[in-house]
Amino acid sequence: MELYDVMASTFSVRDFTGDPLPDPTLFRILDRARFAPSGGNRQGWRVIVVRDRTTRETIAALTEPAGKRYTAQVNAGENPWNTIDPTSVDAATIERTEVLPRLIDPVLKAAVVLVLCVDLKVVAATDQFLPRVGLVGGASVYPFAWNIMLAARHEGFGGVITTLAVAEEPKLKELLGIPPHVAVCTVMPLGRPVKPLTKLRRKPVPEFTMLERWGGPALQP
């Protein structure tokens, strides 16, 4: 596919057919994705390929606690899990909230699940001393994650970058034998989409660009 077409049609796939994603195809996807940039070109990403049903059921179960909070906050009209506005939803409400199936099912129904990790020993987290949640370290792994999505789209497959299970990272690391200095970045179900999308809806450029400073005039065509 032409690059711009891939970029404009790579969507978050949560509904999968029963088609397999063979190892040779997965290898080809990762072989293309590895050309993503990373800080110092240190390529600290690591990928655990999970096909075992029991392991996936455990990962799905580890997704539920964060999924409950996500769903409860959505129900309350909040932006879930943001670090600025404290939630008004109490723990009891969160606990009794039913998780949206679309948050759990992809881990169970996809052809394969990738657990993407990054070696924190090679990540330059230049914002680590700022009084806010750290973001910069993600620049050394999430371009790789997105390259996987683009390559999968090219191969006729798709996936979704999920992070709810990361809220239970200690249990996830114990399950998969991940060492202490390695962080889990995303759990990515991959498979063949039930219904591929051809056009995505996104905000137009003038809505999110500002010239010269915050609040400046928008960039126009």
PyMOL commands that set and color helices and strands:
alter all, ss='L'
color gray80, all
select helices_A, chain A and resi 3-9+23-33+39-41+53-75+91-96+101-109+120-122+136-140+142-154+164-176+205-207
alter helices_A, ss='H'
color red, helices_A
select strands_A, chain A and resi 45-50+112-119+158-159+182-191
alter strands_A, ss='S'
color yellow, strands_A
deselect
rebuild
show_as cartoon
